[in-house]
């Protein structure tokens, strides 16, 4: 085997035969759904805590024009605008599948907020990281970009997001993450190697979303909510008030307002 299959027959410059607009067209036909644009700003909520909170409090409503076979899209008000949100899109391939469909349906800015495990300590969890680059230890990104160590955030989005952080808001820093496809294979050797690179956290989506964004000129920003030390201590995975939704919405509101015009 000259190269592993994940790297074989990959040419990111070649167009795909199967495109998201075709899938959405056929899904609308099968489900008898009228074509409608999703909100220009959408969120990915892999944990689903935000979606559950918004539904439970009556702040979210279903977006009836969303034809995706795998997910539901809700709409709610954030930073003075209607925002779409998709919950439980966990992992690189699923996140990018949904991202492709959202941008094919009218989305213009996508922000992903995922839980993450602490690698290099930046204080006690929970806190937020604006991910500026993500180590490509997953498979999806290699279908969108030639092999490289990291996938990088858009510099313009990154600058605007960093400047939007409020000093008196939930603790939010900027740094690198490690994107893995196998969270239960985070060995001590791999963790030490990531720490040696100065990586702050491990998550499951950012590298693929950034590679997708660069390949398609779509606006995507990824955040990590560092909530745990991979269950190596007690009281792990605590997010804060209402499963961290109060702080998460505060951070997301400021970013949506700042990034929408970038």
C-alpha atoms as an extended CHARMM CRD file, in Angstrom:
* protein
*
       262  EXT
         1         1  UNK       CA              0.0000000000        0.0000000000        0.0000000000  PROA      1               0.0000000000
         2         2  UNK       CA              1.7420000000        3.1460000000       -1.2470000000  PROA      2               0.0000000000
         3         3  UNK       CA             -0.5790000000        5.5280000000        0.6170000000  PROA      3               0.0000000000
         4         4  UNK       CA             -3.4370000000        4.8490000000        3.0330000000  PROA      4               0.0000000000
         5         5  UNK       CA             -6.9040000000        5.0090000000        1.4380000000  PROA      5               0.0000000000
         6         6  UNK       CA             -7.7430000000        8.1910000000        3.3290000000  PROA      6               0.0000000000
         7         7  UNK       CA             -5.0700000000        9.9720000000        1.2550000000  PROA      7               0.0000000000
         8         8  UNK       CA             -5.4090000000        8.0150000000       -1.9880000000  PROA      8               0.0000000000
         9         9  UNK       CA             -7.3060000000        9.3960000000       -5.0110000000  PROA      9               0.0000000000
        10        10  UNK       CA             -7.8640000000       12.7610000000       -3.3480000000  PROA      10              0.0000000000
        11        11  UNK       CA             -7.8010000000       15.9130000000       -5.4680000000  PROA      11              0.0000000000
        12        12  UNK       CA             -9.4600000000       18.7720000000       -3.5620000000  PROA      12              0.0000000000
        13        13  UNK       CA             -9.5800000000       20.8690000000       -6.7490000000  PROA      13              0.0000000000
        14        14  UNK       CA            -11.9050000000       18.4040000000       -8.5070000000  PROA      14              0.0000000000
        15        15  UNK       CA            -15.6870000000       18.9600000000       -8.2440000000  PROA      15              0.0000000000
        16        16  UNK       CA            -17.8490000000       16.3890000000       -6.4840000000  PROA      16              0.0000000000
        17        17  UNK       CA            -20.3960000000       14.3380000000       -8.4140000000  PROA      17              0.0000000000
        18        18  UNK       CA            -22.8400000000       14.3460000000       -5.4840000000  PROA      18              0.0000000000
        19        19  UNK       CA            -23.6560000000       17.8770000000       -4.3070000000  PROA      19              0.0000000000
        20        20  UNK       CA            -25.7320000000       19.0600000000       -1.3260000000  PROA      20              0.0000000000
        21        21  UNK       CA            -28.1800000000       21.0810000000       -3.4180000000  PROA      21              0.0000000000
        22        22  UNK       CA            -29.2110000000       17.9120000000       -5.2600000000  PROA      22              0.0000000000
        23        23  UNK       CA            -29.7950000000       16.0560000000       -2.0020000000  PROA      23              0.0000000000
        24        24  UNK       CA            -31.8790000000       18.9380000000       -0.6420000000  PROA      24              0.0000000000
        25        25  UNK       CA            -33.8870000000       19.1120000000       -3.8750000000  PROA      25              0.0000000000
        26        26  UNK       CA            -34.7960000000       15.4430000000       -3.6990000000  PROA      26              0.0000000000
        27        27  UNK       CA            -35.5400000000       15.5870000000        0.0230000000  PROA      27              0.0000000000
        28        28  UNK       CA            -37.9540000000       18.4720000000       -0.5860000000  PROA      28              0.0000000000
        29        29  UNK       CA            -39.6330000000       16.4980000000       -3.3570000000  PROA      29              0.0000000000
        30        30  UNK       CA            -40.0320000000       13.3860000000       -1.2100000000  PROA      30              0.0000000000
        31        31  UNK       CA            -41.2340000000       15.2880000000        1.8550000000  PROA      31              0.0000000000
        32        32  UNK       CA            -43.3580000000       17.7880000000       -0.1150000000  PROA      32              0.0000000000
        33        33  UNK       CA            -41.5390000000       20.7500000000        1.4530000000  PROA      33              0.0000000000
        34        34  UNK       CA            -41.4910000000       24.1540000000       -0.2010000000  PROA      34              0.0000000000
        35        35  UNK       CA            -38.0330000000       25.5950000000       -0.8650000000  PROA      35              0.0000000000
        36        36  UNK       CA            -37.0830000000       28.1940000000        1.7390000000  PROA      36              0.0000000000
        37        37  UNK       CA            -33.8240000000       29.7940000000        2.7940000000  PROA      37              0.0000000000
        38        38  UNK       CA            -32.5620000000       29.0200000000        6.2760000000  PROA      38              0.0000000000
        39        39  UNK       CA            -31.4350000000       31.9710000000        8.4550000000  PROA      39              0.0000000000
        40        40  UNK       CA            -28.2610000000       33.6600000000        7.2610000000  PROA      40              0.0000000000
        41        41  UNK       CA            -26.5900000000       32.8590000000       10.6030000000  PROA      41              0.0000000000
        42        42  UNK       CA            -26.6980000000       29.2960000000       11.9030000000  PROA      42              0.0000000000
        43        43  UNK       CA            -25.1750000000       27.4130000000       14.8320000000  PROA      43              0.0000000000
        44        44  UNK       CA            -24.0330000000       23.8430000000       15.3070000000  PROA      44              0.0000000000
        45        45  UNK       CA            -24.6830000000       22.4930000000       18.8180000000  PROA      45              0.0000000000
        46        46  UNK       CA            -23.1140000000       19.0100000000       18.8850000000  PROA      46              0.0000000000
        47        47  UNK       CA            -24.0210000000       18.3750000000       22.5400000000  PROA      47              0.0000000000
        48        48  UNK       CA            -27.6200000000       19.4620000000       22.0210000000  PROA      48              0.0000000000
        49        49  UNK       CA            -27.7530000000       21.3490000000       25.3410000000  PROA      49              0.0000000000
        50        50  UNK       CA            -28.5570000000       24.6750000000       23.7100000000  PROA      50              0.0000000000
        51        51  UNK       CA            -31.3410000000       23.1970000000       21.5990000000  PROA      51              0.0000000000
        52        52  UNK       CA            -32.8660000000       21.4330000000       24.6140000000  PROA      52              0.0000000000
        53        53  UNK       CA            -32.7230000000       24.6230000000       26.6810000000  PROA      53              0.0000000000
        54        54  UNK       CA            -34.2410000000       26.7910000000       23.9380000000  PROA      54              0.0000000000
        55        55  UNK       CA            -37.0620000000       24.3250000000       23.3360000000  PROA      55              0.0000000000
        56        56  UNK       CA            -37.7430000000       23.8270000000       27.0430000000  PROA      56              0.0000000000
        57        57  UNK       CA            -37.9850000000       27.5800000000       27.6310000000  PROA      57              0.0000000000
        58        58  UNK       CA            -40.1420000000       28.1720000000       24.5620000000  PROA      58              0.0000000000
        59        59  UNK       CA            -37.5590000000       30.3170000000       22.7760000000  PROA      59              0.0000000000
        60        60  UNK       CA            -37.0380000000       28.0130000000       19.7760000000  PROA      60              0.0000000000
        61        61  UNK       CA            -39.4320000000       26.8920000000       17.0790000000  PROA      61              0.0000000000
        62        62  UNK       CA            -38.9490000000       24.3320000000       14.2990000000  PROA      62              0.0000000000
        63        63  UNK       CA            -37.9490000000       25.5840000000       10.8560000000  PROA      63              0.0000000000
        64        64  UNK       CA            -40.4830000000       23.8090000000        8.6810000000  PROA      64              0.0000000000
        65        65  UNK       CA            -38.5580000000       24.3170000000        5.4410000000  PROA      65              0.0000000000
        66        66  UNK       CA            -35.5410000000       22.2350000000        6.5130000000  PROA      66              0.0000000000
        67        67  UNK       CA            -35.4910000000       19.0180000000        4.4290000000  PROA      67              0.0000000000
        68        68  UNK       CA            -32.3950000000       17.3410000000        5.9060000000  PROA      68              0.0000000000
        69        69  UNK       CA            -32.8250000000       13.5770000000        6.3420000000  PROA      69              0.0000000000
        70        70  UNK       CA            -30.7370000000       13.4410000000        9.5230000000  PROA      70              0.0000000000
        71        71  UNK       CA            -31.3670000000       16.5550000000       11.6030000000  PROA      71              0.0000000000
        72        72  UNK       CA            -33.8890000000       19.1470000000       12.7390000000  PROA      72              0.0000000000
        73        73  UNK       CA            -33.3620000000       22.8950000000       12.4140000000  PROA      73              0.0000000000
        74        74  UNK       CA            -34.7470000000       25.2670000000       15.0350000000  PROA      74              0.0000000000
        75        75  UNK       CA            -34.9190000000       29.0590000000       14.8710000000  PROA      75              0.0000000000
        76        76  UNK       CA            -34.5720000000       31.5070000000       17.7530000000  PROA      76              0.0000000000
        77        77  UNK       CA            -33.6900000000       35.1440000000       18.3780000000  PROA      77              0.0000000000
        78        78  UNK       CA            -30.0700000000       36.0190000000       19.2280000000  PROA      78              0.0000000000
        79        79  UNK       CA            -28.3120000000       39.3930000000       19.0730000000  PROA      79              0.0000000000
        80        80  UNK       CA            -31.3490000000       40.9700000000       17.4420000000  PROA      80              0.0000000000
        81        81  UNK       CA            -31.6280000000       38.5220000000       14.5500000000  PROA      81              0.0000000000
        82        82  UNK       CA            -33.2040000000       35.1760000000       13.7350000000  PROA      82              0.0000000000
        83        83  UNK       CA            -30.6190000000       32.4010000000       14.0330000000  PROA      83              0.0000000000
        84        84  UNK       CA            -30.8370000000       28.7540000000       13.0320000000  PROA      84              0.0000000000
        85        85  UNK       CA            -29.5000000000       25.9650000000       15.2390000000  PROA      85              0.0000000000
        86        86  UNK       CA            -28.9030000000       22.2560000000       14.6070000000  PROA      86              0.0000000000
        87        87  UNK       CA            -28.2690000000       19.9890000000       17.5590000000  PROA      87              0.0000000000
        88        88  UNK       CA            -26.3630000000       16.7250000000       17.9760000000  PROA      88              0.0000000000
        89        89  UNK       CA            -24.2800000000       16.9280000000       14.7970000000  PROA      89              0.0000000000
        90        90  UNK       CA            -21.3600000000       15.1870000000       16.5140000000  PROA      90              0.0000000000
        91        91  UNK       CA            -18.0820000000       14.4340000000       14.7710000000  PROA      91              0.0000000000
        92        92  UNK       CA            -16.2440000000       15.7380000000       11.7280000000  PROA      92              0.0000000000
        93        93  UNK       CA            -18.1490000000       13.9780000000        8.9620000000  PROA      93              0.0000000000
        94        94  UNK       CA            -21.5960000000       14.7020000000       10.4110000000  PROA      94              0.0000000000
        95        95  UNK       CA            -20.7710000000       18.3530000000       11.1270000000  PROA      95              0.0000000000
        96        96  UNK       CA            -19.5270000000       18.9490000000        7.5880000000  PROA      96              0.0000000000
        97        97  UNK       CA            -22.5010000000       17.1180000000        6.0650000000  PROA      97              0.0000000000
        98        98  UNK       CA            -24.8400000000       19.5000000000        7.9000000000  PROA      98              0.0000000000
        99        99  UNK       CA            -22.6460000000       22.5090000000        7.0880000000  PROA      99              0.0000000000
       100       100  UNK       CA            -22.7580000000       21.6680000000        3.3730000000  PROA      100             0.0000000000
       101       101  UNK       CA            -26.5580000000       21.4630000000        3.5250000000  PROA      101             0.0000000000
       102       102  UNK       CA            -26.9150000000       24.7050000000        5.4890000000  PROA      102             0.0000000000
       103       103  UNK       CA            -24.7750000000       26.7170000000        3.0710000000  PROA      103             0.0000000000
       104       104  UNK       CA            -26.6470000000       25.1920000000        0.1320000000  PROA      104             0.0000000000
       105       105  UNK       CA            -29.8480000000       26.4590000000        1.7600000000  PROA      105             0.0000000000
       106       106  UNK       CA            -28.9900000000       30.1060000000        2.3740000000  PROA      106             0.0000000000
       107       107  UNK       CA            -26.6940000000       30.1110000000        5.4250000000  PROA      107             0.0000000000
       108       108  UNK       CA            -23.9500000000       32.7550000000        5.2210000000  PROA      108             0.0000000000
       109       109  UNK       CA            -22.2220000000       32.3240000000        8.6020000000  PROA      109             0.0000000000
       110       110  UNK       CA            -21.8790000000       29.1430000000       10.6530000000  PROA      110             0.0000000000
       111       111  UNK       CA            -20.5980000000       28.9850000000       14.2260000000  PROA      111             0.0000000000
       112       112  UNK       CA            -19.9400000000       25.6430000000       15.8970000000  PROA      112             0.0000000000
       113       113  UNK       CA            -19.7770000000       25.3210000000       19.6910000000  PROA      113             0.0000000000
       114       114  UNK       CA            -18.6340000000       21.9190000000       20.9030000000  PROA      114             0.0000000000
       115       115  UNK       CA            -17.5640000000       20.4530000000       24.2470000000  PROA      115             0.0000000000
       116       116  UNK       CA            -13.8570000000       19.7680000000       24.5730000000  PROA      116             0.0000000000
       117       117  UNK       CA            -11.3710000000       18.1040000000       26.8620000000  PROA      117             0.0000000000
       118       118  UNK       CA             -8.5260000000       20.0750000000       28.3790000000  PROA      118             0.0000000000
       119       119  UNK       CA             -5.0050000000       19.3650000000       27.0480000000  PROA      119             0.0000000000
       120       120  UNK       CA             -2.8120000000       22.3110000000       28.0980000000  PROA      120             0.0000000000
       121       121  UNK       CA             -4.4450000000       23.8240000000       31.1540000000  PROA      121             0.0000000000
       122       122  UNK       CA             -5.6260000000       27.4050000000       30.7930000000  PROA      122             0.0000000000
       123       123  UNK       CA             -7.3440000000       27.4800000000       34.1550000000  PROA      123             0.0000000000
       124       124  UNK       CA            -10.0690000000       25.3410000000       35.7090000000  PROA      124             0.0000000000
       125       125  UNK       CA            -12.9660000000       24.3640000000       33.3950000000  PROA      125             0.0000000000
       126       126  UNK       CA            -15.3870000000       25.4890000000       32.1890000000  PROA      126             0.0000000000
       127       127  UNK       CA            -14.1760000000       28.1650000000       29.7720000000  PROA      127             0.0000000000
       128       128  UNK       CA            -14.3660000000       28.8460000000       26.0360000000  PROA      128             0.0000000000
       129       129  UNK       CA            -11.7390000000       28.7420000000       23.2960000000  PROA      129             0.0000000000
       130       130  UNK       CA            -11.9800000000       30.5070000000       19.9490000000  PROA      130             0.0000000000
       131       131  UNK       CA            -10.1920000000       27.8990000000       17.8420000000  PROA      131             0.0000000000
       132       132  UNK       CA             -7.5860000000       29.5110000000       15.5960000000  PROA      132             0.0000000000
       133       133  UNK       CA             -6.2650000000       26.2340000000       14.1630000000  PROA      133             0.0000000000
       134       134  UNK       CA             -7.1160000000       22.5610000000       14.5520000000  PROA      134             0.0000000000
       135       135  UNK       CA             -4.8240000000       19.5350000000       14.3230000000  PROA      135             0.0000000000
       136       136  UNK       CA             -6.1200000000       17.2810000000       11.5290000000  PROA      136             0.0000000000
       137       137  UNK       CA             -6.3840000000       13.9420000000       13.3280000000  PROA      137             0.0000000000
       138       138  UNK       CA             -9.6420000000       13.0030000000       11.5620000000  PROA      138             0.0000000000
       139       139  UNK       CA            -10.6110000000       11.9110000000        8.0670000000  PROA      139             0.0000000000
       140       140  UNK       CA            -13.0560000000       14.3980000000        6.6160000000  PROA      140             0.0000000000
       141       141  UNK       CA            -10.6610000000       17.3080000000        6.1270000000  PROA      141             0.0000000000
       142       142  UNK       CA             -8.5020000000       15.2830000000        3.7240000000  PROA      142             0.0000000000
       143       143  UNK       CA            -11.3670000000       15.2450000000        1.2330000000  PROA      143             0.0000000000
       144       144  UNK       CA            -11.3730000000       19.0670000000        1.1840000000  PROA      144             0.0000000000
       145       145  UNK       CA             -7.7220000000       20.0590000000        1.5390000000  PROA      145             0.0000000000
       146       146  UNK       CA             -4.2940000000       18.6350000000        0.7590000000  PROA      146             0.0000000000
       147       147  UNK       CA             -2.4950000000       17.0240000000        3.7140000000  PROA      147             0.0000000000
       148       148  UNK       CA             -1.1440000000       19.4570000000        6.2970000000  PROA      148             0.0000000000
       149       149  UNK       CA             -0.7540000000       19.4460000000       10.0510000000  PROA      149             0.0000000000
       150       150  UNK       CA             -3.4770000000       21.9930000000       10.8170000000  PROA      150             0.0000000000
       151       151  UNK       CA             -6.6450000000       23.4760000000        9.3750000000  PROA      151             0.0000000000
       152       152  UNK       CA             -6.8110000000       27.2010000000       10.0640000000  PROA      152             0.0000000000
       153       153  UNK       CA             -9.6160000000       29.6030000000       10.8570000000  PROA      153             0.0000000000
       154       154  UNK       CA            -10.3350000000       32.4860000000        8.4930000000  PROA      154             0.0000000000
       155       155  UNK       CA             -8.0700000000       35.3490000000        9.6880000000  PROA      155             0.0000000000
       156       156  UNK       CA            -10.8160000000       37.9830000000        9.2450000000  PROA      156             0.0000000000
       157       157  UNK       CA            -13.3410000000       36.0120000000       11.3040000000  PROA      157             0.0000000000
       158       158  UNK       CA            -10.7010000000       35.2240000000       13.8940000000  PROA      158             0.0000000000
       159       159  UNK       CA             -9.7220000000       38.8760000000       14.2980000000  PROA      159             0.0000000000
       160       160  UNK       CA            -13.3400000000       40.0180000000       14.6140000000  PROA      160             0.0000000000
       161       161  UNK       CA            -14.1600000000       37.2390000000       17.0770000000  PROA      161             0.0000000000
       162       162  UNK       CA            -11.1260000000       37.9650000000       19.2530000000  PROA      162             0.0000000000
       163       163  UNK       CA            -11.9700000000       41.6790000000       19.3790000000  PROA      163             0.0000000000
       164       164  UNK       CA            -15.5980000000       40.8630000000       20.2780000000  PROA      164             0.0000000000
       165       165  UNK       CA            -14.6930000000       39.0380000000       23.4960000000  PROA      165             0.0000000000
       166       166  UNK       CA            -16.0130000000       41.0090000000       26.4660000000  PROA      166             0.0000000000
       167       167  UNK       CA            -13.6270000000       41.2440000000       29.4350000000  PROA      167             0.0000000000
       168       168  UNK       CA            -16.5330000000       40.9650000000       31.8660000000  PROA      168             0.0000000000
       169       169  UNK       CA            -18.1690000000       38.0620000000       30.0170000000  PROA      169             0.0000000000
       170       170  UNK       CA            -17.6120000000       34.2930000000       30.3050000000  PROA      170             0.0000000000
       171       171  UNK       CA            -13.9030000000       33.4460000000       30.1580000000  PROA      171             0.0000000000
       172       172  UNK       CA            -12.9310000000       33.1370000000       26.4920000000  PROA      172             0.0000000000
       173       173  UNK       CA             -9.4210000000       32.6610000000       25.1130000000  PROA      173             0.0000000000
       174       174  UNK       CA             -7.9330000000       31.9200000000       21.7090000000  PROA      174             0.0000000000
       175       175  UNK       CA             -5.8340000000       28.9110000000       20.7600000000  PROA      175             0.0000000000
       176       176  UNK       CA             -5.3630000000       25.6080000000       18.9830000000  PROA      176             0.0000000000
       177       177  UNK       CA             -7.3590000000       22.3960000000       19.2680000000  PROA      177             0.0000000000
       178       178  UNK       CA             -6.8440000000       18.7750000000       18.3240000000  PROA      178             0.0000000000
       179       179  UNK       CA             -9.6730000000       17.2660000000       16.2630000000  PROA      179             0.0000000000
       180       180  UNK       CA            -10.0330000000       13.5220000000       16.7220000000  PROA      180             0.0000000000
       181       181  UNK       CA            -12.3720000000       10.9230000000       15.2640000000  PROA      181             0.0000000000
       182       182  UNK       CA            -11.8640000000        8.5750000000       18.2010000000  PROA      182             0.0000000000
       183       183  UNK       CA            -12.4190000000       10.1810000000       21.6130000000  PROA      183             0.0000000000
       184       184  UNK       CA            -11.9100000000        6.9050000000       23.4390000000  PROA      184             0.0000000000
       185       185  UNK       CA             -8.4730000000        6.5040000000       21.8520000000  PROA      185             0.0000000000
       186       186  UNK       CA             -6.9230000000        9.6010000000       23.4190000000  PROA      186             0.0000000000
       187       187  UNK       CA             -3.8400000000        7.7630000000       24.6560000000  PROA      187             0.0000000000
       188       188  UNK       CA             -1.2900000000        9.2920000000       27.0150000000  PROA      188             0.0000000000
       189       189  UNK       CA              1.2070000000        9.3270000000       24.1510000000  PROA      189             0.0000000000
       190       190  UNK       CA             -1.1770000000       11.2860000000       21.8940000000  PROA      190             0.0000000000
       191       191  UNK       CA             -2.1190000000       13.6880000000       24.6960000000  PROA      191             0.0000000000
       192       192  UNK       CA              1.5260000000       14.3760000000       25.4920000000  PROA      192             0.0000000000
       193       193  UNK       CA              2.2620000000       14.9950000000       21.8080000000  PROA      193             0.0000000000
       194       194  UNK       CA             -0.6620000000       17.4460000000       21.5480000000  PROA      194             0.0000000000
       195       195  UNK       CA              0.4600000000       19.2150000000       24.7270000000  PROA      195             0.0000000000
       196       196  UNK       CA              3.9480000000       19.5110000000       23.2600000000  PROA      196             0.0000000000
       197       197  UNK       CA              2.4380000000       21.4500000000       20.3600000000  PROA      197             0.0000000000
       198       198  UNK       CA              0.7260000000       23.8530000000       22.7460000000  PROA      198             0.0000000000
       199       199  UNK       CA             -2.7340000000       22.5500000000       21.9300000000  PROA      199             0.0000000000
       200       200  UNK       CA             -5.3270000000       23.6470000000       24.4700000000  PROA      200             0.0000000000
       201       201  UNK       CA             -8.1670000000       21.1740000000       23.9460000000  PROA      201             0.0000000000
       202       202  UNK       CA             -9.4030000000       18.1150000000       22.0890000000  PROA      202             0.0000000000
       203       203  UNK       CA            -12.7160000000       18.0780000000       20.1970000000  PROA      203             0.0000000000
       204       204  UNK       CA            -14.2900000000       16.3380000000       17.2020000000  PROA      204             0.0000000000
       205       205  UNK       CA            -15.2940000000       18.8270000000       14.4850000000  PROA      205             0.0000000000
       206       206  UNK       CA            -13.1040000000       21.9090000000       13.9850000000  PROA      206             0.0000000000
       207       207  UNK       CA            -10.4300000000       20.6550000000       11.5820000000  PROA      207             0.0000000000
       208       208  UNK       CA            -13.0090000000       19.3320000000        9.1400000000  PROA      208             0.0000000000
       209       209  UNK       CA            -15.1820000000       22.4450000000        9.3500000000  PROA      209             0.0000000000
       210       210  UNK       CA            -12.1910000000       24.7130000000        8.7320000000  PROA      210             0.0000000000
       211       211  UNK       CA            -11.0030000000       22.6360000000        5.7700000000  PROA      211             0.0000000000
       212       212  UNK       CA            -14.5160000000       22.7180000000        4.3260000000  PROA      212             0.0000000000
       213       213  UNK       CA            -14.7140000000       26.4860000000        4.8690000000  PROA      213             0.0000000000
       214       214  UNK       CA            -11.4010000000       27.1450000000        3.1330000000  PROA      214             0.0000000000
       215       215  UNK       CA            -12.2960000000       24.9150000000        0.1770000000  PROA      215             0.0000000000
       216       216  UNK       CA            -15.7040000000       26.4900000000       -0.3650000000  PROA      216             0.0000000000
       217       217  UNK       CA            -15.0810000000       30.1010000000        0.7360000000  PROA      217             0.0000000000
       218       218  UNK       CA            -17.7610000000       29.7410000000        3.4040000000  PROA      218             0.0000000000
       219       219  UNK       CA            -17.6930000000       31.6540000000        6.6950000000  PROA      219             0.0000000000
       220       220  UNK       CA            -17.1930000000       29.2150000000        9.5960000000  PROA      220             0.0000000000
       221       221  UNK       CA            -15.8970000000       29.7720000000       13.1150000000  PROA      221             0.0000000000
       222       222  UNK       CA            -15.4040000000       27.0170000000       15.6940000000  PROA      222             0.0000000000
       223       223  UNK       CA            -15.4910000000       27.3490000000       19.4650000000  PROA      223             0.0000000000
       224       224  UNK       CA            -14.5900000000       24.8100000000       22.1230000000  PROA      224             0.0000000000
       225       225  UNK       CA            -16.3090000000       24.7720000000       25.5020000000  PROA      225             0.0000000000
       226       226  UNK       CA            -13.6810000000       23.1740000000       27.7240000000  PROA      226             0.0000000000
       227       227  UNK       CA            -15.7150000000       21.2500000000       30.2810000000  PROA      227             0.0000000000
       228       228  UNK       CA            -13.5600000000       18.3080000000       31.3110000000  PROA      228             0.0000000000
       229       229  UNK       CA            -10.1820000000       16.6950000000       31.8290000000  PROA      229             0.0000000000
       230       230  UNK       CA            -11.3230000000       13.4780000000       30.1230000000  PROA      230             0.0000000000
       231       231  UNK       CA            -12.7810000000       12.1660000000       33.3810000000  PROA      231             0.0000000000
       232       232  UNK       CA             -9.3880000000       12.1090000000       35.0930000000  PROA      232             0.0000000000
       233       233  UNK       CA            -10.7480000000       13.9440000000       38.1210000000  PROA      233             0.0000000000
       234       234  UNK       CA            -13.9950000000       14.2500000000       40.0320000000  PROA      234             0.0000000000
       235       235  UNK       CA            -16.8080000000       16.6630000000       39.1570000000  PROA      235             0.0000000000
       236       236  UNK       CA            -15.8670000000       16.5610000000       35.4780000000  PROA      236             0.0000000000
       237       237  UNK       CA            -18.1010000000       17.5930000000       32.5420000000  PROA      237             0.0000000000
       238       238  UNK       CA            -19.7420000000       20.4010000000       34.5300000000  PROA      238             0.0000000000
       239       239  UNK       CA            -20.7040000000       23.2210000000       32.1540000000  PROA      239             0.0000000000
       240       240  UNK       CA            -22.2370000000       25.7520000000       34.5040000000  PROA      240             0.0000000000
       241       241  UNK       CA            -25.7150000000       27.2250000000       34.9110000000  PROA      241             0.0000000000
       242       242  UNK       CA            -28.4200000000       25.3870000000       32.9240000000  PROA      242             0.0000000000
       243       243  UNK       CA            -25.8350000000       23.0130000000       31.4050000000  PROA      243             0.0000000000
       244       244  UNK       CA            -23.6910000000       25.9820000000       30.4030000000  PROA      244             0.0000000000
       245       245  UNK       CA            -26.3570000000       27.5160000000       28.1830000000  PROA      245             0.0000000000
       246       246  UNK       CA            -26.3620000000       30.8860000000       29.9570000000  PROA      246             0.0000000000
       247       247  UNK       CA            -22.6480000000       31.4220000000       29.3370000000  PROA      247             0.0000000000
       248       248  UNK       CA            -22.7810000000       29.8520000000       25.8590000000  PROA      248             0.0000000000
       249       249  UNK       CA            -25.5500000000       32.1830000000       24.6900000000  PROA      249             0.0000000000
       250       250  UNK       CA            -23.6880000000       35.1790000000       26.0960000000  PROA      250             0.0000000000
       251       251  UNK       CA            -20.5580000000       34.2630000000       24.1290000000  PROA      251             0.0000000000
       252       252  UNK       CA            -22.4540000000       33.3600000000       20.9640000000  PROA      252             0.0000000000
       253       253  UNK       CA            -24.5330000000       36.5210000000       21.0490000000  PROA      253             0.0000000000
       254       254  UNK       CA            -21.4530000000       38.7250000000       21.0310000000  PROA      254             0.0000000000
       255       255  UNK       CA            -19.8480000000       36.7280000000       18.2230000000  PROA      255             0.0000000000
       256       256  UNK       CA            -22.9540000000       36.6740000000       16.0330000000  PROA      256             0.0000000000
       257       257  UNK       CA            -23.2230000000       40.4400000000       16.3150000000  PROA      257             0.0000000000
       258       258  UNK       CA            -19.5380000000       40.9340000000       15.4690000000  PROA      258             0.0000000000
       259       259  UNK       CA            -19.1740000000       38.3640000000       12.6930000000  PROA      259             0.0000000000
       260       260  UNK       CA            -22.4130000000       38.8210000000       10.7850000000  PROA      260             0.0000000000
       261       261  UNK       CA            -21.0260000000       41.8520000000        8.9720000000  PROA      261             0.0000000000
       262       262  UNK       CA            -17.4970000000       40.5000000000        8.3330000000  PROA      262             0.0000000000
